Amino acid sequence: MATLAKPGSSSCLSFLKDALLLPSLNPKLFVPVFFLVSIPAFLVQVTNVLAIQPLTVNILELVNKLKNMDPSTAEYAKLMQEIMRDAREVIIIAIILCIAVFIISFAKQVVALFAASTTYSGDRYSLPELISKVIMKGRRIRGPLITIALVSVLELACMFLLAALLQLVIRQRGPFAMAAVLFAFLFIAFLYLNVVFMVAVAVSVADTERRGVTALGQAWRLMTQVWRKEGCVLVLVIELLSMVPSPLYMIALGYAKKSRAMGLTLLSVYALLSGVVQLFYFAAAMVYYYKATESEAAIAQDYVKIPTGEANA
């Protein structure tokens, strides 16, 4: 049974307060989960600063040298070989990084959402207990895996669609304002769908009977029919909070060019701040699901209790 505020007794902002307080109910679990959530951002930025950026800078410098050289000379061929070698290294590093981030990102979603689900339900697991007794028990991981795979495909499709529409807006020869408004509307819809996708993963974690399309349908129904106002609040808060670490990231990149140590320190702080935001994101999605479901059940129960005309006859 949930240990937080009841759904019918508070405003549309109360579930965010519950999500914010949720980690404090089980610190021994959420502290390691927080670091797990922070790892992908830190891994990406450190790899970028220490490996990808130096190779990219070297490639650009070599390309500039080639502009003033005779293509028939041995020096030109030597520089081309060096460029190709650095380019291959960049590609290999990027592929390895993408695979590692994808695996860790999947793990962090599953672990964070299961942590939020069990803690909200009143259980107090440690991280090893959560993995062994909940996530790996009864193949419960299958549902979130299917749902995450589905929403990942949908997110990529939405991103490609937005990119194509942006190209049309840029090349638009007709009424620019109409095309820009259309793109802005679709961009806002994409932001809304991103939160729906996360709630769908939360559904598949909390409800073993729903996965993939059924989980997505349930999340869409909750956010558009059951708890619409709270769903809009969730989208607004999450999208605004996601922009909070961005200035620090830009500052960190600027310092990384002057002082690598300072840049890496600021990137570490950025990764931790991003971890805080994402952990709240996962907790809010899970609490939203439970609150919306409880609210729907309460409404249905009240509806059943309403006496009908036949009963009064």
Buried (B, 14 or more C-beta within 10 A) or exposed (E): EBEBBEBEEBEBEBBBBBBEBBBEBBEEBBEBBBBBBBBBBBBBBBBBBBBBBBBBEBBEEBEEEBEEEEEEEEEBEEBBEEBEEBEEBBEEBBEEBEEBBEEBBBBBBBBBBBBBBBBBEEBEBEBEBBBEEBBEEEEBBEBBBBBBEBBBEBBEEBEEEBEEBBEEBEEBEEEEEEBEEBBEEBBEEBBBBBBBBBBBBBBBBBBEEBBBEBBBEBBBBBBEEBBEEBBBBBBEBBBEBBEEBEEBBEBBBEBBEEEBEBBBBBBBBBBBBBBBBBBBBBBBBBBBBBBBBBBBEEEEEEEEEEEEEEEEE
